[in-house]
Amino acid sequence: MLTRAISVFSIVGLASILAAGVQPAGAAEGIKSTFAEIVAAAKEEPPVQWCTGLGPDESQPIVEAFAAAFPGVPEPNDFECFGEDATQRVVSEWAAGAPQVDILDMDTEILQRLNTEDLSLKFDWSVFNGAPVAVDERYQIYDGRIISVGSGFRVIWYNPKIVSEADAPKSYEECTDPKYKDILAADVRPAFFDMMTEIGGPWSEEKMREWAKGIAANNPLWIRGTSQAFQVLSSGERGLVCGQQLHGLFRGDRTDPTAEDALVKFIIPKQVIVYDYLRLGFAPKPLAPNATVLFAAWMGSNEGGQKAIAAKNPGYSSPHVEGSFTNKAIAEFGAEIIQATQEQTSSVSDKQNQIILTEWGFPSAAN
Amino acid sequence: MAQTLESDRAFPASIVRWLKPLRNNWAVISAVLILVLLVVVPLALLIVTSLRVGSPGNLGDWTLEKYRIAFSTSLVFEAFTNTIGVAAIGTIISLVLAGTFAWLVERTDMPFRNAAFTILLLPIAMPSILFVLSWTVLLQPRTGLINVPLREILEWFGLSMREGPFNIYTLGGVIFLDSLRGVTTIFLMLIAAFRLFDANLEEAAKVCGAGTFETIRRVTIPLLTPAILAAAMYSFISSLDQFEAALVAGLPGQIFLLPTLIYFTVQMRQPVDYGLGAVYSVFFMLLMILLLVGYRRIVSKSERFVTVSGKAFRPTRISLGRWRYAAFAFVALFGFVTIILPALVLGWLSLLPPNTPPILGTNARLSFDVYLTMFSNPRIATIAGNTIIMLAATATITMAIAFLVSWAIVRGRGRGRGILDGLSFLPYAFPGVTVAIALIFVFLNPPGNFIPIYGTLSILVVGLTVIYIAFATRLMNGAIAQVGRELEEAGRTSGATQFAVMRRITLPLLMPAFLAGWIWVGSHAMRSFSIPLVLSSQRNQVIAPEIWRVWQRGYLSEAAAYGVILMLILLPITMWMRHLMLNTGRGMNGGGGPRTES
């Protein structure tokens, strides 16, 4: 009996150790030089690992469309990567030469570092010129280090049962009004980069500091990300969040924010911040190199990912395209678009974080 | 013996002379090596990172700048004060509750004492993250399921409030959650002391005319003071490392504790700062090590207060009179607050349609849809498989190392034993989040990055082994000490090697303790949170941090369904542990108590 028990333990232990240590084989081969060769090589590689900010209901139709366009190429493995912790971890893994992810949706704050420290793959996308997955130059950021897909912009979310449309702020400045004390929730990852005068916005550093103080004085509930914002507003725990992404209101089974009985509605502020939504960065040594660039090029092509993403969520449509949902909404609210380039935005991101987080009393680069 | 001499002849005499002490002490040497790799290397890397600029895989120049930054603002001191405050107040509350429950179960005539014991053990079946999440739903200031009806009641009395009266997102909320979670473990520690306590002394006090309360005040409590102090110190150290309540209830109210300050610095804020996180971690560890030294002193002194009489005497239970049923109701209330109510909340949440706010008066149709969706999702099978592999590997490796280390400590010779004992106990001072960050530094920096376990289940197993090794060695130390040396000596005399004696004599005799430790480590690994949260990636996802991630993404019903399933798995394991405890006649934690990672 005892011998048997010892044997069982030994087998369980050994099997567990072996199973725990198993690594999928990574194919670190070079990237081919023509579209046809890349497609052929991609068919022999493992599935692309795509760590995305999209929800599964949004990313899955995109990878399915890609799989349909390129039969034989393994369907990319899309998984929702939530928050800065995921971004930071993936980039650290890349820097340490231990990639677990091929494609990552980048945060603004890390783009600059990615470029200056050369932490991601910089690719010449002209290899796809003339192919069905040609990537327009306007979607190539940092000389091809990043591919942008879709548009996003930040608005004011409110719960109409707590704050009426008439009472809701019409600008970010109004969010500091003391009448919103104990009603406001604030995201600990502020994204008001484009408001800074340094890159063409209306706020000086002093103005941003004052604004941050005003927000903190309203005793906000501190949250992180659109999901938590939706949760606290839809439940009625808080009534207002300033500077959340519009597309977050159209996600999953959430109520249509334009409907009369919507749990959470939005106001487009006087000055609305528009930015490239998905910014795809690539592992310096992808596990599936050819499949990675093929999928990325398809995502950046007009007939591929650009189209698929806007079709899935109207919040991702470009306000610069006449007749798109966001274009019409901005016109309806009479708002002015503020849009800096990714390079500009990224160059001020650390300073913006430092100013706002310091005023909010969170750990920042200043302390 | 002949074989040994034969092998000796194969080497030059000088090498044999040099190797002989190594061969004779192989167990101590290998145990020290293992512990150095598991304990000293991560700790050293943490200190090194705190003194260098850059990030893992890309460390730069040496600097003290991070220390200057860390201590030039009030934030770290606020976090320190909050951490100490939560731990101190939480400990007092836990101790009072646990002491009362232990006394009621062990020394009074309270009815349904077996049921009470089970009730007090059940919170083990609910991982902390689930407990904390469900209580945030109950005590959110504006929409909490308790606050809303309470405000309506208060309104009848003319008290009108917009929110509250309770707010979970405060320091008080964190203390509330921490103190309730701490009760079960302290109860198990104290009940062992109550059982070993010589009730003759209480009888003598009564004979001399002392009443029940005077006896408790002047005899029971003074005699149990060392055990109570040890439990208090243990609870205090555990509370310092509590992470889930600080993360879920503390951060929304901007209440930083040291673990969440570290987590925020290296994972949440932009840009992350690993160096600064390492400084906070070093500071936190030093604090924990100081407390650990104090804890060991208290525990060593408590052994002088042993009052086991050795007489076959069954003490008379103290009569509670008409308070008997009230006492049991008190225990039942504790069970309701710590297990029934949170479980009901999770069950209800799991039946809500997606994106339905968890508020009273919701007209949403309840259904089991989320469970059906979950079971058809292959990802769930992967997460379940990962969790099982992780718990089996952690439990097996931890107990195997603990056996080797304890054997070297108890049976070995020389000064190495003291070092070994200290090294094996040191991880008590390692907060989970700090261990995880240290392992990132180890396996993403040279030379550790040549061992490709980053992002795999192996790194989780290593982290959890570090955390649980202290408890496992305490358990095995006690068990090995109870096995007579003469059996092993007989084996050696019969020609068996040291390894053969360990494998064929010592280990089989210790199998019950080994098994008990295996179950304890496995069940705790299953619900572990902070280490997998920091170290898990796409390939090594396990259940407890996955619940939190799913919750954060807004899929409350799915997260709750995960929780319900996890509890259904942990419930029989908990009942098995209860069975083991009752059969051995003492709490498994009687030897000083483990520090749990979750």
Interface residues (C-beta under 8 A of the other chain):
Chain A: L2 T3 A5 I6 F9 V12 G13 A15 S16 I17 A19 A20 G21 V22 Q23 P24 Q49 C51 G55 N77 F79 E80 F82 G83 E84 D85 Q88 R89 S92 E93 A95 A96 G97 A98 Q100 V101 D107 E109 I110 R113 E117 D182 V188 R189 L221 W222 I223 R224 G225 S227 Q228 F230 Q231 S234 S235 G236 E237 R238 G252 D253 R254 T255 L263 S349 D350 N353 L357 W360 G361 F362 P363 S364 A365 N367
Chain B: S55 P56 G57 N58 I69 S72 T73 L75 Q140 P141 R142 T143 R162 E163 Y169 L251 P252 G253 Q254 F256 L261 F264 T265 V266 Q267 M268 R269 Q270 P271 V272 D273 L276 P353 P354 N355 P357 P358 I359 I389 M390 A392 A393 T396 I397 A400 I440 F443 L444 N445 N449 P452 I453 Y454 G455 T456 L457 S458 L460 V461 R503 L507 P508 M511 F514 L515 W518 S537 Q538 R539 R549 Q552 R553 G554 L556
